[in-house]
Amino acid sequence: MSADPSPTLEDVARVAGVSRATVSRVINETRNVAPEIQEVVRRAVEATGYVPNRAARSLVTRRSEAVGVVVAGTDLSDSLNAGQFLTDPFFGRLLTGIIGALKPRGIFPALMLAENEADDLAITAYFKQGNADGALLISTYPDERLPGMLAEVGRPSVRFARPARPAPVSYVDLAHREGGRMAAAHLASVGRRRPVAITGPMEIPAAQERQAGYEEGWARHGCPFVPSVEGGFTYDSGERAMKELLDRVPDLDAVFAASDLMAQGAIHALGDHGRRVPEDVAVVGFDDSAPARLSRPGITTIRQPLEEMAAAMVRLLLQRIEDPSPDPTSVIFDPVLVLRESA
């Protein structure tokens, strides 16, 4: 017995009650079609099970129907770094959000890692050859050349986080300074008076802003100086920094760690030194990632809505792919204090 033939444009047109040409315009997004007609056609596509011919569509739209997700600033030549990247809750949530926003649109992400200038050139060549229509950039580099290089070959990009230096590139970010202020205000409100901080890498703008907000918050509560140790957004760096702070400030009673992983490491170090959380020391993290929820005690933290931020990145990029003429723009999300047992 022969298999049923695959649905065709004509089948979709018959179910939708429109012409084949109208169905083609909706699927290929080549001309303006009234929103209500687009919706009728989409329902007909779903009802018939029609699958567009991606190669044929690319010939019409001159698009690859793919985007690149470029992660820069993570040295994966070291197996330890590679393992940390692949299991890091920050990158996991961000990539999950990107994939979730692209999938309903039938767009496929290509993950690329940029660790040096040679990688930048190879990635730019990849885009120049038409393999992807635009790039979503996730970078910790203070000096980043990729947005400019991609613009030169006619490929738009959207960056996660504000660039370290002003640059004409669209980006999505969080009001990190406000998040730091919120952490200080909460710790002060529960009676703490000897604050310390475990910062992120201070060449990263987000780490700078979180710490600046925390210090400003404590200044408003009569504390002009907050001892701090720089960490690396990892569990181990949080543990090491906490041990150093305990040596420097034995009577500390409040810790703000600029990531939940560092907060988790700090809680472990406090336990090793006989300090109870939150009875002796209150701890606040940042991100609201899985470690904050799974830690015992649960970590009070500043939520960064990474999944929603990823969806905003995708939306901005697709808009720029459709119409690259508007000036770059930015979307800034607000942080939220999430209360758990640690503070």
C-alpha positions in Angstrom: 0.0 0.0 0.0 1.5 3.4 -1.0 1.8 6.2 1.6 -0.5 9.2 1.6 1.1 12.0 -0.4 2.5 14.9 1.6 0.2 18.0 1.9 0.8 20.7 -0.7 0.3 24.4 -1.0 -2.9 23.7 -2.9 -4.2 21.7 0.0 -3.5 24.5 2.4 -5.1 27.0 0.1 -8.2 24.9 -0.2 -8.6 24.5 3.6 -7.9 28.2 4.2 -10.2 29.4 1.3 -7.5 31.6 -0.2 -5.3 31.4 -3.3 -2.1 29.4 -3.6 -0.3 32.7 -4.1 -1.6 34.1 -0.8 -0.5 30.9 1.0 3.0 31.3 -0.5 3.3 34.9 0.6 2.3 34.1 4.2 4.8 31.1 4.4 7.6 33.0 2.8 6.8 36.4 4.5 7.5 38.2 1.2 4.7 40.6 1.1 2.1 42.3 3.4 -0.9 40.1 4.1 -3.7 41.1 6.4 -3.1 39.7 9.9 -6.5 37.9 9.9 -5.6 36.1 6.6 -2.2 35.2 8.0 -3.9 33.6 11.0 -6.3 31.6 8.7 -3.4 30.3 6.7 -1.4 29.3 9.7 -4.4 27.4 11.1 -4.7 25.6 7.7 -1.0 24.8 7.7 -1.4 23.2 11.1 -4.6 21.4 10.1 -3.1 19.9 6.9 0.3 19.1 8.4 2.0 21.0 5.6 5.8 21.3 6.0 7.4 24.1 3.9 10.3 23.2 1.7 13.1 25.0 3.5 15.4 25.0 0.5 12.8 26.5 -1.8 11.9 29.1 0.8 15.5 30.1 1.2 15.7 30.8 -2.5 12.7 33.1 -2.3 13.6 34.9 0.9 17.4 34.8 0.5 17.7 33.7 4.1 19.2 30.6 5.7 16.4 30.3 8.3 19.2 29.9 10.9 20.9 32.1 13.5 24.2 31.8 15.2 24.5 31.8 19.0 28.1 33.0 19.6 29.6 32.5 23.1 32.8 34.5 23.6 35.2 34.7 26.5 35.0 31.1 27.6 38.2 29.1 27.1 37.0 25.6 26.3 40.5 24.3 25.4 40.7 23.5 29.1 38.5 20.5 29.9 37.6 21.9 33.3 36.4 25.1 31.7 34.4 23.1 29.2 32.7 21.2 32.0 31.9 24.3 33.9 30.4 26.0 30.8 28.3 23.0 29.9 26.9 22.7 33.4 26.7 26.4 34.3 23.1 27.3 35.2 23.4 30.8 33.7 24.3 29.5 30.2 21.9 26.7 30.5 18.9 29.0 31.2 20.0 31.4 28.5 20.4 28.8 25.8 17.1 27.1 26.8 15.3 30.5 26.4 16.9 31.1 23.0 16.0 27.7 21.7 12.5 28.0 23.1 12.0 31.3 21.3 13.4 30.1 18.0 11.7 26.7 17.8 8.1 27.9 17.1 9.4 30.0 14.2 11.2 27.0 12.6 14.6 28.6 13.0 17.6 26.6 14.0 20.4 27.9 16.3 24.1 27.1 15.5 26.3 27.3 18.6 29.7 28.9 18.0 32.5 29.5 20.4 34.8 32.5 20.0 38.0 32.3 22.1 40.5 34.3 20.0 40.9 36.5 16.9 41.1 33.4 14.6 37.7 32.3 15.8 36.3 35.8 15.2 37.5 35.7 11.6 36.2 32.1 11.1 32.8 33.0 12.5 32.6 36.2 10.4 33.4 34.1 7.3 30.6 31.6 8.2 28.1 34.5 8.3 29.4 36.1 5.1 28.8 32.8 3.3 25.1 33.1 4.2 25.0 30.1 6.6 23.1 32.2 9.2 21.0 35.3 9.0 22.2 37.0 12.3 23.9 36.4 15.6 23.0 36.3 19.3 26.1 37.2 21.2 26.9 36.1 24.7 30.2 37.5 25.7 32.4 38.4 28.7 35.1 40.1 26.6 35.7 43.7 27.5 37.1 44.3 24.0 34.7 42.8 21.5 35.2 43.0 17.8 32.5 40.6 16.5 29.5 43.0 16.3 31.4 45.4 14.1 32.8 42.5 12.0 29.4 41.1 11.5 27.9 44.5 10.5 30.6 44.8 7.8 29.4 41.6 6.2 25.7 42.6 6.4 24.7 40.4 9.3 22.8 41.9 12.3 23.6 40.9 15.9 22.0 41.4 19.3 24.1 41.1 22.4 23.3 39.8 25.9 24.4 42.5 28.3 25.6 46.0 27.7 29.0 46.2 26.0 31.9 47.2 28.2 32.5 50.2 25.9 29.8 52.1 24.0 29.1 50.4 20.7 26.3 50.7 18.1 24.8 47.2 18.8 21.4 46.3 20.2 21.5 44.5 23.6 19.3 43.1 26.3 20.3 43.5 29.9 19.3 43.8 33.6 19.3 46.8 35.9 22.2 45.2 37.8 22.9 48.3 40.0 19.3 48.2 41.3 19.7 44.5 42.1 22.8 45.3 44.2 20.8 48.1 46.0 18.0 45.6 46.7 20.4 43.1 48.2 21.8 45.8 50.6 18.4 47.1 51.5 17.1 43.6 52.4 20.2 42.7 54.5 19.9 46.0 56.4 16.2 45.4 57.0 16.9 42.2 58.8 19.3 43.9 61.2 22.7 43.2 59.6 25.5 45.8 60.1 28.8 44.1 59.0 28.4 43.6 55.3 30.9 42.0 52.9 30.7 41.1 49.2 31.9 38.5 46.8 32.0 40.2 43.4 32.1 38.8 39.9 35.1 39.4 37.7 35.4 43.2 37.8 36.2 43.6 34.1 32.6 42.6 33.4 30.1 45.5 33.5 27.4 43.5 35.2 29.8 42.6 38.1 30.8 46.3 38.4 27.2 47.4 38.5 26.0 44.8 41.0 28.8 45.8 43.4 28.3 49.6 42.9 24.6 49.2 43.7 25.4 47.1 46.8 27.9 49.7 48.1 25.5 52.6 47.4 22.7 50.7 49.2 24.8 50.2 52.3 26.0 53.9 52.2 22.3 54.8 52.5 22.2 52.8 55.7 25.3 54.4 57.3 27.9 51.9 56.1 30.5 53.8 53.9 32.8 50.9 53.2 32.1 47.3 52.2 35.0 44.8 52.2 35.0 42.6 49.1 36.9 39.8 47.3 36.6 39.2 43.6 35.3 35.8 42.5 34.7 34.2 39.2 30.9 33.4 39.2 31.8 29.8 40.2 31.2 27.6 43.4 34.9 27.2 44.1 35.6 31.0 43.8 32.8 31.7 46.2 34.1 29.3 48.7 37.7 30.7 48.4 36.5 34.3 48.6 34.4 33.6 51.7 37.3 32.0 53.5 39.4 35.1 52.8 36.7 37.5 54.0 36.3 35.5 57.2 40.0 36.0 57.9 39.8 39.7 57.1 36.4 40.5 58.8 35.8 37.9 61.5 32.6 39.6 62.8 30.9 39.8 59.4 27.2 39.1 59.5 26.0 39.8 55.9 27.3 38.5 52.5 26.2 39.5 49.0 27.5 37.1 46.4 27.2 38.2 42.8 26.0 34.8 41.6 24.0 32.0 43.2 26.9 29.5 42.6 29.3 31.8 44.5 26.6 32.1 47.3 26.4 28.3 47.5 30.2 28.1 47.8 30.1 30.8 50.5 27.5 29.0 52.5 29.7 25.9 52.5 32.7 27.9 53.7 30.7 29.5 56.5 29.6 26.0 57.6 33.2 24.8 57.7 34.0 27.8 60.0 31.1 27.1 62.4 28.9 29.9 61.1 25.2 29.3 60.8 23.1 30.7 57.9 21.1 32.8 58.5 21.4 32.9 62.3 25.0 34.1 62.3 25.5 35.3 58.7 22.8 36.2 56.2 23.6 35.4 52.5 22.1 36.9 49.4 22.9 35.6 45.9 22.1 36.7 42.4 20.3 35.1 39.3 17.7 32.9 41.0 19.1 29.8 39.3 18.8 26.1 40.3 21.5 26.3 43.0 19.5 29.0 44.9 16.5 26.7 44.9 18.3 23.4 45.7 20.7 24.7 48.3 20.1 24.1 52.0 19.2 26.6 53.3 17.5 27.9 50.1 19.3 31.1 49.0 17.6 34.5 49.0 18.6 36.0 45.7 18.1 38.7 43.1 16.2 37.2 40.2 17.5 37.7 36.7 14.7 36.6 34.2 17.1 34.9 31.8 14.5 33.0 29.8 12.5 36.2 29.2 15.7 38.1 28.3 16.7 35.4 25.8 13.2 35.7 24.2 13.7 39.5 23.9 17.1 38.9 22.2 15.5 36.7 19.7 12.7 39.2 19.0 15.1 42.0 18.5 17.3 40.0 16.2 14.4 38.8 14.0 13.2 42.3 13.7 16.6 43.5 12.6 16.8 40.6 10.1 13.5 41.7 8.7 14.4 45.4 8.6 18.0 46.3 9.4 17.5 50.0 8.9 16.4 51.2 12.4 19.0 52.3 14.9 20.2 49.8 17.5 18.1 49.6 20.6 18.2 48.2 24.1 15.8 46.4 26.5 16.5 46.6 30.2 14.7 44.2 32.6 14.0 44.9 36.3 15.5 42.6 39.0 13.2 41.0 41.6 14.1 40.0 45.2 13.3 36.4 45.9 13.1 35.5 49.6 14.3 32.1 50.9 15.9 30.9 54.1 19.4 32.3 53.8 18.5 35.9 54.6 
